[in-house]
Amino acid sequence: MSTPNAFGARTSLGAGLPDLYRLDALVGAVSLGTDLGRAPVTLKILLENALRHAGGGIVREDDVNALGAWRPGGAGEAEVPFMPSRVVLQDFTGVPAVVDLAAMRDAMAALGGDPSKVNPLVPADLVIDHSVQIDAWGGQGAFAFNVGKEYERNGERYQLLRWAQTAFRDLRVVPPGTGIIHQVNLEYLATVVTDRADEAGRVAYPDTLVGTDSHTTMINGLGVLGYGVGGIEAEAVLLGQPLYQPMPRIVGVRLAGELPRTTTATDLVLVITEMLRGFGVVGAFVEFAGDGLAGLSLADRATISNMSPEFGATSTLFPIDDETLAYLRLTGRSDERIDLVERYAKTQGLWREPGDGPDFDALLELDLGTVVPSLAGPRRPQDRVALSGLADNFRTAYPQTVGVPAKRIEAGGRSAEINHASVAIAAITSCTNTSNPTVMVGAGLLARNAVARGLTVSPVVKTSLAPGSRAVTGYLERAGLMDPLATLGFALAGYGCTTCIGNSGPLDEPIAEAVEADQLVVAAVLSGNRNFEGRIHPLVRASYLASPPLVVAFALAGRVDIDLTTEPLGTASDGTPVMLADIWPTPAEVREVIAGAVDAPLFRETYGSVFEGDDRWRALPIPEGDRYAWEPESTYIANPPFFEGITVDPPPLRDIEGARVLAVLGDSVTTDHISPAGSIAAWSPAGSWLQANGVSPVDFNSYGARRGHHEVMMRGTFGSIRLRNRLVDEKEGPYTIHLPDGEQVFIYDAAMRYRDEGVPLLILAGKEYGSGSSRDWAAKGTTLLGVRAVIAETYERIHRSNLVGMGVLPLQFLDGQNAATLGLTGR
């Protein structure tokens, strides 16, 4: 088939350079809704994508016309195709995607076809980052121990991925112990502008992607349009299908001014998250503009883009400018690539020019000078609280904790006090912040200053450092900051998501016993992006998001019912009180350390062997053959039932009749509630099944690691210990009642009884149903339980798409109506 060239848009970028599809070829050829010079960069990237693929068999010239008609504030009706140039996956979502592809090959064979034809048509990178847990912490041997446990627990899963590397085309795997997917993408994988050979020569185009993790948006900080999708949508993209979306709603955020010296990018992103969640950008594309961008580092931009899911946006794009090129140089990209990025961006109008920026559907403005030190919590990332108001925030959220005397326990060979508001977990974790040298160096300098004053951390606090890239520990070592961090307990524990996704590991036994015995509301302070109740650790009720320096500060303070702007966080070795301001590093100190410790050779060395792995990875056996050899006794990997009985022609649709309600849920029910990623309780249906199949509780691993086996995952659906189902009144956990007899049982057990009785099921829910991670098992498990429809007030985009992909009908109450107003009790 000849190379498409709709509207004659293909032309050379210059002598010796690839071709491009010029957007200005559309001027006069289509009816543009706005002048291209005033159009948002997001729109231009989507428009170029449609233009380049138009006439190739899937995308039509009419699609280019429809998208070109976008105008600011217009409510155009169109279904726009988007064909990303690559896919990124992490292992929690990547393993089930590979399982699905392997099952598709079996189904293809069963239908008499060639199983090898089930193959990715779009390049994919899978980064193993979600499986390491904080089993050991605080000491120099923690990293080696945790990686060893990771391999011990996940050998079967990793063998599957080794098979996939050889069985599928264009699938690369970044082994364990390397980094976090989004930071690896930012520092190494992304090209900003890519180029490839085709029948007509070479063509350059914007680097675009989707990922099976909602924080894929972090790459938007580099000027790359990418966002999170469910595993089901990602599999469709891998197989060459476009993503269809409505005409984009593009919301601009114009920045002005500069951040105050005592604030960080974390404080800024928490302010932005609160602002955008309050304004309402669910499903929208957010784009930053304005002269305030000139003073915002690339790492700061990436921190903001990372948290797009927390304010509900599809993506949060920053335009390409000199700061983008500087970051590409810093991280060791080639001069040729950087030159191509600059030439292409300026030719296509993707380059940021001084001034107010493009025209948008809506525009918000933020003066950076108004940002104050902040945290977010104790249950949601959009609930920002100023540092000075944290004590009041905690007491208001948990009034039962006020006035309770502390208890003294023995922990770690030391005597310590524990009470409500005690910090039980302090974790420097997550690509959101560990990708940012400013806050990481800031944390190291604060630790150095604290150690110099003789400050120590209580043994009640479980401390950990788990950055998203080996480059981080590289520059901290160069700067001499790893030692003071380790002195305070922030020794390297792993390279991966760890605490941010619930892989915080166990608390010390005396601490766990005290929390359970006295029903203490203890806290986690982490530099992550999510803090939904029960996510970080089952015993930790309150979780606060904070910058890495504040994580260290609260580890030193040991409690969150404190105002660190007016109260000391500890006592120096000479007996004098130490204030946070006394040990907070200056911006000049941070800049000086970064200038001397962070450079391109460090990143080139870090990523020079990124796909090779250690001896354990290379020693894993690689199964052979086009089809995966399922192991019947495995409790990690199984052929899922999704393709059982599949036929060439789909069966006719059937009505939902005689349905019962499985659960009545409130607002902000997240995918963590629907399909937990963390620990598996021994008493739960999943725990019982594992034990019945010879797995002891100590070897359960996590729900996230077990996503390759449907028997575990369907039993874990709606399995959160913090789920509140109104059918069982005030009781928390994975419970419901079976109707009509009214017996209280596990949700899984009720669903299986309804299945045997031939009764279809419904879920009733409130606002923001399915918010949180892009977790396809939240939809897969729902359908395997026999749920045919969900009726909610509003949905998060990814989960709604996943439900559709699994054949579950996502219905929505009319505005102003909900289950209560309609008298729907579920009984």
C-alpha positions, 0 to 999 in steps of 0.5 A: 500500500502506498504511503498516504499523503492527504492534502499533499501535506508531506514535504521535506524538513530540510536537506539531509533531514526527514520529511514531515506532514506540515500542518499549514498545508491544511490552511485553505484545504479544510475549514479550520475553526481557529487560526493555527497560530492561536491553536493549542499545542495539544490540538496541533499534535492530535491534528498532525496525528490524524493528518499523517494517518489519513488515507491509510485505511483507518483514519479518513480525511473527514476525521482531519476536517472534523478535528480541524473544526475545533474552536475555542469554547465551541462544543463540536460533536466529533469522534476523533481517532488517535493512533499513538506511536508507542505504548508503555506498560508497567508490570502490574498491568503489563503482565495481564496484558501479556496474559491476554495476548497469550490467550488471544493466540490460543483463541486464534488457534482454536478458531483455526487461525495462525496464532503468531499473527496475534502480535503488537503492531506498535512498539512497546516498552514494559518496565518492571517497577511495581513488584518490589516491596519494602520488606527491609528498610533503614539499613545498607542491606535493604536494597539487596534483600528487597530485590532478592525477595522480589525475584523469589516471589515473582519468578513465574511472572518474570518468566512470562515476560522473558517469553513475551520478549522473544515471542512478540515483536517490538516488545522491550522489557526493562528488568527489575531494580532499574527504575519507575516506568515514568521516570525511565520514560522521561529520562531515556525512552522519550524522543519528543520528536521521532522519525522512522523509515517508510516507503517514501523515505523517512518521516518525522512526527511528534512522539506520542504514546499511551500507557497502562498506568494513569501517571503516563501523563508525566511525559507531558512535561517534556512536550510529549502527548501521552496519557494513561489508558486501561489495559484493554485499550492499550491492547487495542493500540498494540494491535493497530487500532486507534483510540477514539475520543470526543472533540477535545476540551482543552483547558489552559493554565497561564502561569505568572511570577516565581515560586517563593524560596521556601516552596517546592514543585510538590507544593505547586502541584498540590495547589494546581491539583486542588485548583483544577479538581475544583474547576472541573477538568475531568476528561479534558486536556490541560495545557500550560502557557504563559511567561511564568513557564520560563522559570519552571524547570523541566523536572518541575513541569513533569511533577505537575504533569504526573498528577493529571489523574489526581485532578482528572485531566486526560493529559497536562501538556507543556510546550517545547522550549529552550528548557526542553532542549536543556533537559534533553542535553542534561539527560544525555540525548544525542545532538542529532535528536535535539536538533531534530526536536528544535527544527520540527517544533519550530516548523510545526508551531509546537515551540513556545513563544513569549506571551500569553499563549494560545486560545483555549476552551477555558483559561485559568491563571495562577500567580506562582508567588501565591504558592505556600508549603503544603501537603495533601490528605488525609485521604485524597490527593486533591485535599490540599492543606497548608503546612501551618494547618496540618494539625487542625486538619488531622484533628478535624478528620479524626476528632476521636484522637484528641486528648488521648495519652501516648503509649510507650512501647519497645521497638527496634531495641529502643523505647518510644512513644506511639499515639494517634497522629504518630508517623508510622511510615515516611517514604521518599518514593514515586516518580512524581518527586524522585524525578526532580533533582531539586526536591531530592537534593533538598531532602538530602541537604535537610538530612545533612543539616539534621544529622549535624544538629544531632536529630534522630528518627523515632523507631516507630517511623518506617523510613525508606528511599525508593527512587525511580531511577539509578541516576538519583542515587548516582547524583546523591552519592556524588554530592555526599548526601546518601550517608546523611539520608541513611543515617536517618533511616532513608537508606536505599530500599529499591528502585520502584513504586513501593509505598506509593502503590501500597507496597510499603511492606510490614510495620514492625510487629510491636508497632502493628500490635499497638495500632491494632490493640488501641485502634490508633489512627497513625499516619504515613507521609510520602512523596507520592501521588495517591493517598486513598484510605487503605492504599498505603498500608492497611493499618495506616488510616491517614496518609499525607502527600508531601515533598521529599524534604517534608517527608524527612522533616515529618520523620524527624518530628514523628507526628502530624498533629504539629505545626512545623512553621511554629513548633520545633521538630526536634531537639539538638544534641546540645538540648536546644530546640530545632525549627524546620527553618533552621535546617531547610536548605536555601535555593542557592545551596540546592542549585550549587549541588545540582550543578556539581553532581547532575550531568549527561555522563551520569544519565548515559552511564545509567541507561547504557545497559538498561535492558540487560538486567542483573545475573538473576534476570539473565539466568531466568529460563525463557519458555519457547514457542509461539504459544505460552505453556500454561502451568496448571498448578500456577497461582500466578499465571492462568489462561483467563476465561475471557475467550472461552467459547469465542466465535467468529461472529459475536452473539446477539446482545441481550437485555438485563432482566431480573437483576439484583444490586451487589453493592450500593457505594458512595462518592469517590470509590476508587479502583483501589476499592474495586480492585486493590493492589496491596496485601491480601488478607488471609481471611479474604476469599482470595486468601482462602483460595491461595491457602487451599492451593498450597500457598501460605500467607507469608507467600501471598505477595500482593493483589498487583502481583497476582493479576495474571491469575483470574481466580485470585483477582475475581475474589479480590474484586471489591475486596478493599478493607475500607469499602463501604457498601450501604447494603451492610450499613456501617460495616467496612470491608468486602461484604454485602447481603444476598437477597432475598434472604438477607444473609451477610456474606463476602461480595465474591460469595454473593456474586457466585450464588447469584451466578448459580441462580442465573441472576444478573447484577448491578452496582449503584454508585455516586460521583467519581466512580472508578477514580484512581489508577488505570486498573483494567482488573477493576473492570475485568473482575467486575464482569467476572462477578456477573455485574452487567451494569453500573449506575453512577453519578459520574465516572473517571474516564479510564474506568468507564472505558474499561467497563465498556471494553469488558461488556459492562454497561456504564449508565449515568444518573441524570443531573440532580439525580442519584440513588437516594433521590430516586429511592433506590436502596438496592434491596 
